[in-house]
Amino acid sequence: MTPHDAAAHRSAVVEALGVLGNGPEERFDRITRMTQEAFGVPLSFLNLVHDGLVTAQSTQGWQQGGSAPDEQVFCSTTVLSDEPMVVPDATLDPRFAHLAAVTEQGVRFYAGAPLTMLDGTRVGTLCVMDAAPRTLSAEELDLLRDLAHWAERELVHSIEDDRVRRVVDGLVPGPVQVPGYDLDVLSRPSADAGDVADWRVAADGRLHLTVGAVPAAGRAAALLAASVRAAVIARTDVPMEVAFPGLEAQVAADLSAADTVGSLFHLRLDPASGHVDLGDAGHGLAVLVRADGSDEALRSLDLPIGLQPAGSPRTAGSRELAPGDRVVLCTDGVLAGIGDLDALVELVRTTADGAELVDRVRESSERGTLLVLTRN
């Protein structure tokens, strides 16, 4: 993952925590108070790093809720590593000697531990500062780590189900119009299902459809799915043969940290010709049903993202859509309600159009995404 991609992902996770702008919270202030007392320092912070800023979510000895550009704060460096960072004397460290905290506020000593979320994203720090140079013993470093773990647990608890649902619901795209085609959608996102779904018209006029899944535990699933979807969207205008390798490079670290993989099916339609380019990374829940009732599963032997051997190219596919043809994509939640892919194909054959198919699936499926693309 590039530094830019990592920063964008960190910002998305911080936003999902739902704590920015909430004002003082005792559960965080308790941690910074104890940290200040334990280390005998004038300043302690629980900081979040996001959108080019570092925000003091809780602090002792400084302005609560204040933000500063990340290039002016120690913590933007701390979040780049899994380990605590200790700066005994900032005036002697060329990385930090120019910071306003050092030149204007007189900070000499800094120690901070990164705060890491369930998906492996480092979202901020728990840190202390002092006007006098000092070092930390091994025991003090362990204490800082323990206090940081406490802060991590409080932040994880912030991702309550309703907040995650708001994040997931906010990722559902709006309706799209493509002349000569109908796109009917059923979208019932689940906060703990890890479904990936997106549909949009790119700048070149092509329609992009994506479905997939990240089988992670609990609330981490929604955050990882959002990361995968963001990687897809970032490559909307990138050629198909380049998009998949770039996407895998961006999300592989997140998936590996969470000990999971991601499945994905992605297609691009040229509306003028009916030509479809497609790729399947271990998802397999896509089918083309022709106007004459014949059907073809759109799947490859490629493995999910995170399992495909390094250097092994993805299998590219293409089809031509004729009037009356329908392409149907879905996630596992849809099939949980109707049985299997064959049952879905039978529903396609027995419904007049995509809208009726969506209505029929809605009756039996409580979660998941169904995309039905029909050429008129």
N, C-alpha and C positions, 0 to 999 in steps of 0.2 A: 504494500500500500504506500503510495506517495505521501510526503508530508502534507500536501494539500488535501488529499483524500482522508487522511487520518484526522486532520483538524475538522473537516466537514462532518465526519462521522462522530467525533467527540461532541461537537455542537449539537447534533441531532439527539444524542443520548442525554446530554444535559437538559435540553428542552423537554425530553420525555420524563425526566425526573419530576417536573412540575413544581419546583421549589423557587425558581427565580422570581423575584418581585413579591414574594410572600411576606416580607418583613421579618422581624425577629421571631425565632422559634426556640423555645426553651430546650428542646431536645438537642439542638445544635449548640446553643449557648452553654449548656452544661458541659459539653465536650471541650469547648475552647477555654472555659474557666478552669477546668481541671488541668488542661494542658499548660495553661499559663502558670498555675500554681506549682505543678509538678516540676517545671523547668526553671522556675524563678525568673521569668522574663517579663518585660513590660508589654510585649506584643504577642498575641497568638491569633491565628486565622484559620478558618475553614473556607478555602477558596475554590471556586468553580471556574474552569477555563473554557471559554466558548466564544465563537463569533469574533475572534480577534481581541477579546477582552478577558480580564481576570476580575471576577466579582467576589467580594467578601460576603459570603452567605452568613457567616457568623464571625465576630471578632471581639477580642478584649484589648482595649487600649487604642482602638482606631474607629473610624466611621463605619457603622453597620450598613451593609448593602452597597457600599461604594464600589466603583469599577475603575479600572485603569487599562490602557492598551497593553496587550500581552508582552510586547517587546520591552516594556518598562518594569516587568515584574519577575522576580526569581522563579515563581511557580510555573511559568510557561516552559522553563527548562526542566523542572522537576518532573512534569508529566510525561516527559520523553523517555523515562526510565522506570523500571519496576522497583528500583531500590531507592531508599531515602537519599537526599542530597544534603550535604553539610558544607557550608562555606564559613570557615573559621574567621576570616577577616576579608570582607568584600572589597575593601580598598586595595587589597593586594591581588585580587582576582580579576584579570583583564576581561572576563566575561561579564562582570557585574559592577566594576568600579565606576562606570559612567551612569548607572541608574540613579534616578531622582531620589529614591529611597536612601541611597548612599550619600550622594552629594548634597542633598537638601535636608533630609530628615536625620542623617547621621547614623544610619543602620550599618553595623559592622558585621554582626553575626547572623547567619540564617541557617535553619535546618527545617527540611520539609519532607514529608512522606506522601507518595502518590495515593490517590483514592481510586480504587479499581472496581468496576461494576461487574455484574454477572457474566456479561459477554466479553470481558477482558479489556474493556475500554477504560483508560485512565482519564477521569473527568475533572480532577482537581487535586488539591493537596490539603493536608493538615500541617501547619507550619508555625514556627516560632522565630522571633527576631529580637535582637538586643543591640544596644549602642556600644557594648564592649565586646572585643574579640573573645572567643571561647571555643572549645571543642566539646564533643559528646563522647562519653564512654560507651562501650559495647552494651552495657546494661541500659543506658539512657536511649540508645538507638532502638533497642528492643521495646522499651516503653513507648517510644514515639510510634513504632509500628503497631503496637497493641491499641493505642488510642486512635490511630488511623483506621484500623479494622472496625473499631466501634463506630466511627463516622461513616464508614462504608455501609455497615448494617443499617444505620439510620437512613442513609440515602436510598438504599434498596427498598426499604419499607415505604419510601415516598412514592414508589411506582405502584400505587394502588390500582386495583382492577379498573376503576372508572377512569383513572388518568390514562392508563395504557389504552383503554378503549377509545378515548378521545384522540390519542395519537394514531391508533390504527384506523379509526374512522376518517381522520384527516388525510390519510394516505389513499383513500378511494378516489379515483379520478372522476371528473365530471363526464357527462354524455358527449359523444362525438358524432359528427355527421359526415358520411362519405357518400357522395352521389353515386347511385347505382348499386348500393349495398345497404343492408340493414345490420346493425350490431345491437343485439339484445343481451342484457347483462343481468345476472343475479349476483349480488355481492352481500354476503353476510360474514364480515370479518370477525374473528375470534381473538381475544387478547392473548390466549395461550396456545394458539394453533400454529403460528408461524407461517401462515399463508403469504405467498408473494403473488400479487396481481397488479397488472397495469395495462391500460389501453390508451393510446394517444395517436394523433396525426403529427408526423414529423414535419420539419420545415420543407422537405422535398415533396410533401403531399402523400407519402406512403403511410399506411395504417400499420401501427405496431401493436401486437397483442402479446402479453406475457402472463404465464401462470407458473407457479412453483411452490416449493415448501422448504422450510428449515425445521427439522424435527428436534428442537431444543426443549429443555425443561422449563416449564412455568413461564414467567414473564419475560425471560430472556428471549423466547421465541419471537415475540413481536418486534423486539429491537433488532434482532439479527435479520428478520425478514425485511424490515425497513431498510437495513443496510444493503441487502441484496437488491431490493427494488431501486434504491437510489443509484446503485452502480449501473443498473439497466438504463435508467433515465439519462444518466450522464453520457451514455453512448448512443443516444437516439440518432445522431447524425454521423455515426462512425460506420463504415462498411461492415457487413455481417461477419466476414472472415476475420476482422480485427476486433470486433466488439466482444466476442466470447473470451478470447485470451486476456483482454484487458480487464474484463469483469472479474474473471477468476483471480487475476493478480491482485485486484483491489480487495476482494472479500475473503481470500483464502486465510489470511492471518486471523480474522475475527472468528471464522468457522473453526479453525484449528484450536484457538484458545478456548472455545466452548465445547470442544471435543464433539463436533457434529459436522454434517455435510449439508449441501443444498441441492435440491433438484430444480430444474428450470426447463420450460418450453417457451420458445420465442419465435414469432413469425412476423414477416413484413410483407404487406400486400401492396402491389402497384395497382391502384384502382382502374387505370386506363386499360391495362392489358389483362388483368386477372391473374398475373403471375405472382406466386407466393414463394419467398425464400424462408426456410425454417431451420431451426436447430433444436435438438432435444438433448438435455444433459440429465439423463436418468429419471425424467419425469414420466413420460409415456402416456399421459392422460389427455390425448388429443386424437380426434378422429375426423376424417373427411367423408361425408355422406353425399354421394352424387345425386343428381336430380332423378335418376332412374332407380334409386334405392340401394345401389351397391355402396359398400363402405370400405374404408382402408384406415387402419390404425397408423397414426403418424408418430412413429417412435424409432429410435436408433439403439445401437448397442453401446453408446457412449455412457460413461459412468457419471454419477453426480459430481457437482463442484466440490472439490476437496478430495476426490478419489481418483480422478483421471490422471494417469501417469504423466509426469512432467515430460514435455516435448511431444506428447501424443496429440495430434491435431483432432479437432472436433469434426464430426461428420456433417457436411452440409447437404441440405435437401431442398427440393423445389417442387412445386405443383402448379397446375393451371386450373383456375376456377372458371367453370362455365355457368351460364344462367341456371338458377335453381340449386346449385351446389351449396352445401353448408359445411363449414368448419366449426367444430365444437371443441372447446378447451375447458378443463375443469380442474379443481383441486380435490384432495381426498375427501373433504367434508361433504361434497356433493354426492359422491358415490356411497358414502356411509348411509345416506338416506334412501337410495334407490337400488343398491345392490352392487353392480359392477359396470364396466365400460360397455359390455354387451347390452345390458339393460338400458343404458343411456342411448345407445344406438337405436334400439327398438322404439324408445320414446321419440327420437328424432323422426323416424319413419312414420309414426302414427300421429304426429302433430302437423298442423297446417303451416306453421311458420315459427320463427325463433321466439316471438313473444309468447305463443302458446306453450312452447317447450319450457320457457322460463317459468311460466305460471304452474305447469305441472310439477317441475322440480321443486319449486318453492313450497308446495304442499307437503313434501316428504323430507326435505333437507333443511336442517336448522342452522347449518353453518357452511362456509365454503364459498367459492367463486365459480360461476359458470359464464362463459363467453360463447355466444352463438353468432357467427358471421355468415350471412347469406348474400349470395350474388343475385340480384333481381334480373 
